[in-house]
Amino acid sequence: MILTKHEKLTLYLLAAVSFTNILDFVVLMPLGHTLQEVFEMTPLEWSAVVSSYTLAAAISGVVSIFIIDRFERKKMFLTIYFFFTIGTILCGLATTYQFLLLARTFTGVFGGLINAALFTIVGDMLPEEKRGSGIGILMTGFAVSSTIGVPIGLYLGVKIDWHAPFIIIAVIASVLWVLCYKQLPKIDAHLSNVKKPRCIKEFLHPLLSVLFNKKQVQGLTALSLVFFGHFILIPFLSPYLVNNIGFEDQQLTWIYFSGGLATLYFSPKIGQWSDKYGKYLVFVIISFITLIPALVLTHAEGMSIPAILVFSTLMFICGARSIPANALLINTTDPAKRGSFMSIRSSVQNLSQGLASFAAGLIITTNPIDSSLEHYNYLGYISVIATMFGVTLFSKISDYKSRKAKRATVIS
């Protein structure tokens, strides 16, 4: 099915929101080398800054599942986005390691909820046949943040001051908040099925309904492995390229620009392919392809910069496997419970990313002689193992049988 003009406009507005949300998170990665020097961080302290955001987002996501479906979607989203913007401003004002750590934690509390709110709105807006395409457009927010946002943010952070990217993100988010207030429709159809809890069991129902749903548990476990396998490589990629390969800080912009540009092109395509050929099939193909850059980039000593650029771009493209993965997950829930389920999904994603970042910090060590990072290759092996387990578990909620049944019905 083809998206209408109104649906596309709404999706691109939500993608712009996603742009600020993701940029606030990912701009920290290429600034890792700069921030470690400014605050004299150890690898473990750096991983704590990264994981503080995701772990806070995971906790807030769990708390939100008990209330998120009890409010109209637009009001809930605008409230969350407001406090996220405040948190981003605080990051831009941080002057000490402790202040930065607390600011990242505060921002994470609301940043993780934005992700859940956006997916919930898309799920409520679009029928199953359009969700792959819808999520593909939503995911362009990540691509644009990498193509334009991260290179500009890195340039400002290196040339002017590392605070600058966060202040600019907060300004953009403020403008988008006003646009969303004026443009987003009221979404409250799910409230007709919501009842006020009369006891503890009813209050805990959103969580219990997921825990006792075998398909949703399998899907969430698979998703956690996919994100763990991908994110364990990310926090130390920039420091590794600078300290081990010889990249200049400014050259890192090409990694994110080329990767983001490729993702900007392929994200909508992958969404369309998911709807056309099957979400699980597309997910599996991309997952196997992603093993190549995962192993190559973690054994990159001696490689030329252009070669690294090729494989890093491929890794960015393969990150879009989350499009069919999330589409598969959305299909396992009904509208009345979609908000709480997507909050759980967001919590699982953030928890897996936080644990991956923390695990990477425990594994990576710094050579005291030349400041190079050691054991980065171990992260590549872990990434491959986690990805393959994720592929296996996602087969439990595959759309292959349902698509086959639909084709048989059409033929008959």
C-alpha positions as CSV (number, residue, x, y, z in Angstrom):
1,M,0.0,0.0,0.0
2,I,1.2,3.5,-0.8
3,L,1.5,6.2,1.9
4,T,-0.8,9.3,1.5
5,K,0.6,12.8,1.3
6,H,-0.6,13.6,4.8
7,E,0.9,10.4,6.2
8,K,4.3,11.2,4.6
9,L,4.3,14.8,5.9
10,T,3.5,13.6,9.5
11,L,6.2,10.9,9.2
12,Y,8.8,13.3,8.1
13,L,8.0,15.6,11.0
14,L,8.4,12.7,13.3
15,A,11.6,11.8,11.6
16,A,12.8,15.4,12.3
17,V,12.1,14.8,16.0
18,S,13.9,11.5,15.8
19,F,16.8,13.4,14.2
20,T,17.3,15.5,17.3
21,N,16.8,12.6,19.7
22,I,19.3,10.4,17.9
23,L,21.8,13.2,17.2
24,D,21.8,14.1,20.9
25,F,22.9,10.5,21.6
26,V,25.2,9.7,18.7
27,V,27.1,13.0,18.5
28,L,28.7,12.0,21.8
29,M,30.5,9.1,20.1
30,P,32.7,11.0,17.7
31,L,33.4,13.5,20.5
32,G,34.7,10.6,22.6
33,H,38.4,11.3,21.9
34,T,37.9,15.0,22.7
35,L,35.9,14.5,25.9
36,Q,38.3,11.9,27.2
37,E,41.1,14.4,26.9
38,V,39.1,17.3,28.3
39,F,37.9,15.4,31.4
40,E,40.9,12.9,31.5
41,M,38.5,9.9,31.5
42,T,39.6,6.3,31.6
43,P,37.9,3.9,29.1
44,L,35.5,2.8,31.9
45,E,34.6,6.3,32.8
46,W,33.9,7.1,29.2
47,S,31.7,4.0,28.9
48,A,29.8,5.2,32.0
49,V,29.0,8.5,30.3
50,V,27.6,6.6,27.3
51,S,25.8,3.9,29.2
52,S,24.3,6.4,31.8
53,Y,22.0,7.7,29.0
54,T,20.8,4.2,27.8
55,L,20.5,2.7,31.3
56,A,18.4,5.7,32.5
57,A,16.3,5.4,29.3
58,A,15.8,1.7,30.1
59,I,14.6,2.3,33.6
60,S,12.2,5.2,32.6
61,G,10.8,2.9,29.8
62,V,9.9,0.2,32.3
63,V,8.2,2.8,34.6
64,S,6.3,4.3,31.7
65,I,4.7,1.1,30.6
66,F,2.2,1.3,33.4
67,I,0.9,4.8,32.4
68,I,1.8,5.5,28.8
69,D,-1.4,4.0,27.3
70,R,-3.6,6.0,29.8
71,F,-2.9,9.3,28.0
72,E,-3.6,10.8,24.7
73,R,-0.5,10.2,22.4
74,K,0.1,13.8,21.4
75,K,0.1,15.2,25.0
76,M,2.3,12.4,26.3
77,F,4.8,12.9,23.4
78,L,5.0,16.7,23.8
79,T,5.6,16.4,27.6
80,I,8.4,13.9,27.0
81,Y,10.0,16.0,24.3
82,F,9.9,19.1,26.4
83,F,12.0,17.5,29.2
84,F,14.3,15.9,26.7
85,T,15.1,19.4,25.4
86,I,15.8,20.6,28.9
87,G,18.2,17.7,29.4
88,T,20.1,18.5,26.2
89,I,20.5,22.1,27.4
90,L,22.0,20.8,30.6
91,C,24.5,18.7,28.6
92,G,25.5,21.9,26.8
93,L,26.2,23.6,30.1
94,A,28.2,20.8,31.7
95,T,31.7,21.9,33.0
96,T,32.7,18.8,35.0
97,Y,32.7,15.1,34.4
98,Q,30.1,14.7,37.2
99,F,27.8,17.3,35.8
100,L,28.1,15.7,32.3
101,L,27.3,12.3,33.8
102,L,24.2,13.6,35.6
103,A,23.1,15.6,32.6
104,R,23.3,12.6,30.3
105,T,21.4,10.5,32.8
106,F,18.6,13.1,33.0
107,T,18.4,13.4,29.2
108,G,18.3,9.6,28.9
109,V,15.2,9.4,31.1
110,F,13.2,11.2,28.4
111,G,15.3,10.5,25.3
112,G,14.4,6.8,25.5
113,L,10.7,7.5,25.9
114,I,10.7,9.6,22.7
115,N,11.7,6.5,20.8
116,A,8.8,4.5,22.2
117,A,6.4,7.4,21.6
118,L,7.4,7.8,17.9
119,F,7.0,4.1,17.2
120,T,3.7,4.0,19.0
121,I,2.3,6.9,16.9
122,V,3.5,5.3,13.7
123,G,1.9,2.0,14.8
124,D,-1.4,3.7,15.6
125,M,-1.3,5.8,12.4
126,L,-0.6,3.1,9.8
127,P,-2.0,-0.4,9.0
128,E,0.3,-3.4,9.0
129,E,0.8,-3.2,5.3
130,K,2.3,0.3,5.5
131,R,4.4,0.0,8.7
132,G,7.6,-1.1,7.1
133,S,7.5,2.0,4.8
134,G,6.5,4.2,7.7
135,I,9.3,3.0,9.9
136,G,11.7,3.3,7.0
137,I,10.9,7.1,6.8
138,L,11.1,7.4,10.6
139,M,14.5,5.9,10.5
140,T,15.8,8.6,8.1
141,G,16.1,10.7,11.2
142,F,19.1,8.5,12.1
143,A,20.5,8.8,8.6
144,V,20.2,12.6,8.5
145,S,21.7,12.9,12.0
146,S,24.7,11.0,10.8
147,T,25.0,12.6,7.4
148,I,24.6,16.2,8.4
149,G,24.3,16.4,12.2
150,V,27.2,14.4,13.4
151,P,29.8,15.9,11.0
152,I,28.6,19.5,11.8
153,G,28.5,18.6,15.5
154,L,32.0,17.1,15.4
155,Y,33.3,20.1,13.5
156,L,31.8,22.5,16.0
157,G,33.0,20.4,18.9
158,V,36.6,20.3,17.7
159,K,36.9,23.8,16.2
160,I,34.7,25.8,18.6
161,D,33.8,23.9,21.8
162,W,32.3,20.5,22.6
163,H,29.3,22.2,24.3
164,A,28.1,23.8,21.0
165,P,26.5,20.7,19.4
166,F,24.2,20.2,22.4
167,I,23.0,23.9,22.5
168,I,22.2,23.8,18.8
169,I,20.3,20.5,19.1
170,A,18.2,22.1,21.9
171,V,17.4,25.1,19.7
172,I,16.2,22.8,16.9
173,A,14.2,20.6,19.3
174,S,12.5,23.8,20.6
175,V,11.3,24.7,17.1
176,L,10.2,21.2,16.4
177,W,8.2,21.1,19.6
178,V,6.2,24.1,18.4
179,L,5.6,22.5,15.0
180,C,4.5,19.2,16.6
181,Y,2.1,21.1,18.9
182,K,0.5,22.7,15.9
183,Q,0.6,19.9,13.3
184,L,0.2,16.5,15.0
185,P,-3.3,15.2,15.2
186,K,-5.0,14.1,18.4
187,I,-4.5,10.3,18.8
188,D,-6.8,8.8,21.4
189,A,-8.6,5.9,19.8
190,H,-6.7,3.5,22.1
191,L,-8.3,5.2,25.2
192,S,-11.7,3.6,24.5
193,N,-10.2,0.2,25.6
194,V,-8.3,1.5,28.6
195,K,-9.8,0.9,32.1
196,K,-8.7,2.3,35.4
197,P,-6.8,-0.4,37.4
198,R,-8.7,-1.6,40.5
199,C,-6.0,-3.7,42.0
200,I,-2.2,-4.4,41.8
201,K,-2.7,-7.2,39.2
202,E,-4.6,-4.8,36.9
203,F,-2.0,-2.1,37.4
204,L,0.8,-4.6,36.4
205,H,-1.2,-6.0,33.5
206,P,0.8,-4.2,30.8
207,L,4.0,-5.8,32.0
208,L,2.5,-9.2,32.8
209,S,0.7,-9.4,29.4
210,V,4.1,-9.2,27.7
211,L,5.9,-11.5,30.1
212,F,3.3,-14.2,29.4
213,N,3.3,-13.6,25.7
214,K,5.8,-16.1,24.3
215,K,6.2,-14.4,20.9
216,Q,6.7,-11.0,22.4
217,V,9.3,-12.3,24.9
218,Q,11.1,-14.1,22.0
219,G,11.0,-11.0,19.9
220,L,12.3,-8.7,22.6
221,T,15.1,-11.1,23.5
222,A,16.1,-11.2,19.8
223,L,16.0,-7.4,19.5
224,S,18.2,-7.1,22.6
225,L,20.8,-9.4,21.0
226,V,20.7,-7.4,17.8
227,F,21.3,-4.1,19.5
228,F,23.9,-5.5,21.9
229,G,25.8,-6.9,18.9
230,H,25.7,-3.7,17.0
231,F,26.3,-1.2,19.8
232,I,29.2,-3.0,21.5
233,L,31.3,-1.8,18.5
234,I,30.2,1.9,18.6
235,P,31.4,3.7,21.7
236,F,35.1,2.9,21.0
237,L,35.0,3.1,17.2
238,S,36.1,6.7,17.1
239,P,38.9,6.4,19.8
240,Y,40.1,3.2,18.0
241,L,40.3,4.9,14.6
242,V,42.1,7.9,16.1
243,N,44.5,6.0,18.5
244,N,45.1,2.8,16.5
245,I,44.6,3.7,12.9
246,G,45.8,7.3,12.8
247,F,42.6,9.2,11.9
248,E,42.5,12.9,12.7
249,D,39.5,14.1,14.6
250,Q,38.3,16.0,11.6
251,Q,38.5,12.9,9.4
252,L,36.0,11.2,11.5
253,T,33.3,13.4,9.9
254,W,33.7,11.3,6.7
255,I,32.9,8.1,8.5
256,Y,29.6,9.5,9.7
257,F,28.8,11.6,6.6
258,S,29.3,8.7,4.1
259,G,27.5,6.2,6.5
260,G,24.6,8.6,7.1
261,L,24.3,9.4,3.4
262,A,24.1,5.7,2.5
263,T,21.6,5.1,5.3
264,L,19.5,8.0,4.1
265,Y,19.2,6.3,0.8
266,F,18.7,2.7,1.9
267,S,16.4,3.2,5.0
268,P,13.3,3.9,2.9
269,K,14.3,1.2,0.5
270,I,14.8,-1.4,3.2
271,G,11.3,-0.5,4.6
272,Q,9.8,-1.0,1.2
273,W,11.6,-4.3,0.6
274,S,10.4,-5.4,4.0
275,D,6.8,-4.8,3.0
276,K,7.3,-6.3,-0.4
277,Y,9.5,-9.4,0.2
278,G,8.9,-10.1,3.9
279,K,10.3,-8.5,7.0
280,Y,12.1,-11.5,8.4
281,L,13.8,-12.4,5.0
282,V,15.1,-8.8,4.6
283,F,16.3,-8.8,8.3
284,V,18.2,-12.1,7.9
285,I,19.9,-11.0,4.7
286,I,21.1,-7.7,6.2
287,S,22.2,-9.5,9.4
288,F,24.5,-11.8,7.5
289,I,26.0,-9.0,5.6
290,T,26.7,-7.0,8.8
291,L,29.1,-9.7,9.9
292,I,31.6,-8.5,7.3
293,P,32.2,-5.0,8.6
294,A,31.9,-6.2,12.2
295,L,35.0,-8.4,11.8
296,V,36.9,-6.2,9.3
297,L,36.6,-3.0,11.4
298,T,37.8,-4.7,14.6
299,H,40.9,-6.0,12.8
300,A,41.6,-2.8,10.9
301,E,45.3,-2.2,11.8
302,G,47.2,-1.6,8.6
303,M,44.2,-0.8,6.5
304,S,44.0,2.4,4.4
305,I,41.5,5.1,5.3
306,P,39.4,4.7,2.1
307,A,39.1,0.9,2.8
308,I,37.9,1.6,6.4
309,L,35.4,4.2,4.9
310,V,33.9,1.5,2.7
311,F,33.4,-1.0,5.5
312,S,32.2,1.6,8.1
313,T,29.6,2.8,5.5
314,L,28.5,-0.8,5.1
315,M,28.1,-1.1,8.8
316,F,25.9,2.0,8.9
317,I,23.7,0.6,6.2
318,C,23.4,-2.7,8.0
319,G,22.2,-0.9,11.1
320,A,19.0,-0.4,9.2
321,R,18.1,-4.1,9.9
322,S,16.3,-2.6,12.9
323,I,13.6,-1.5,10.4
324,P,12.2,-5.0,9.6
325,A,13.0,-6.1,13.2
326,N,10.9,-3.3,14.7
327,A,8.1,-3.9,12.1
328,L,8.0,-7.6,13.1
329,L,7.7,-6.6,16.8
330,I,4.9,-4.0,16.3
331,N,2.9,-6.7,14.6
332,T,2.8,-8.8,17.8
333,T,0.7,-6.3,19.7
334,D,-2.7,-4.6,19.5
335,P,-3.4,-0.9,19.5
336,A,-4.7,-0.7,23.1
337,K,-1.4,-2.1,24.5
338,R,0.9,-0.7,21.8
339,G,2.2,2.2,23.8
340,S,3.2,0.1,26.8
341,F,4.7,-2.6,24.6
342,M,6.8,-0.1,22.7
343,S,8.0,1.4,26.0
344,I,9.2,-2.1,26.9
345,R,10.8,-2.5,23.5
346,S,12.5,0.9,24.0
347,S,13.7,-0.2,27.5
348,V,15.0,-3.5,26.1
349,Q,16.9,-1.6,23.4
350,N,18.4,0.9,25.7
351,L,19.3,-1.7,28.3
352,S,21.1,-3.8,25.7
353,Q,22.9,-0.7,24.4
354,G,23.9,0.3,27.9
355,L,25.1,-3.1,28.8
356,A,27.0,-3.3,25.5
357,S,28.7,0.0,26.2
358,F,29.6,-1.0,29.8
359,A,30.9,-4.4,28.6
360,A,33.0,-2.7,26.0
361,G,34.5,-0.5,28.7
362,L,35.4,-3.5,30.8
363,I,37.1,-5.3,27.8
364,I,39.0,-2.4,26.3
365,T,42.2,-1.3,27.8
366,T,44.6,1.5,26.9
367,N,48.3,0.8,26.1
368,P,50.3,3.0,28.5
369,I,53.1,3.5,26.0
370,D,51.3,4.8,22.9
371,S,47.6,5.2,24.2
372,S,46.3,2.7,21.6
373,L,43.3,0.6,22.5
374,E,43.7,-3.1,23.1
375,H,41.2,-6.0,22.7
376,Y,38.9,-4.2,20.3
377,N,39.0,-7.3,18.2
378,Y,37.3,-9.2,21.0
379,L,34.3,-6.9,20.5
380,G,34.0,-8.0,16.9
381,Y,33.7,-11.7,17.9
382,I,31.0,-10.9,20.5
383,S,29.1,-8.8,17.9
384,V,29.0,-11.8,15.5
385,I,27.8,-14.2,18.1
386,A,25.0,-11.9,19.4
387,T,23.8,-11.1,15.9
388,M,23.5,-14.8,15.0
389,F,21.6,-15.6,18.1
390,G,19.3,-12.7,17.3
391,V,18.6,-14.0,13.8
392,T,17.7,-17.4,15.3
393,L,15.3,-16.0,17.9
394,F,13.6,-13.6,15.4
395,S,12.6,-16.7,13.3
396,K,10.0,-17.4,16.1
397,I,8.0,-14.3,15.1
398,S,8.8,-14.5,11.4
399,D,6.1,-13.2,9.0
400,Y,7.0,-15.9,6.4
401,K,4.0,-18.2,7.1
402,S,1.5,-15.3,7.2
403,R,2.8,-13.9,3.9
404,K,2.7,-17.4,2.3
405,A,-1.0,-17.8,3.4
406,K,-1.9,-14.4,2.0
407,R,-0.3,-15.3,-1.4
408,A,-2.2,-18.6,-1.4
409,T,-5.5,-16.8,-0.7
410,V,-4.8,-14.4,-3.6
411,I,-4.0,-17.2,-6.0
412,S,-7.0,-19.2,-5.1
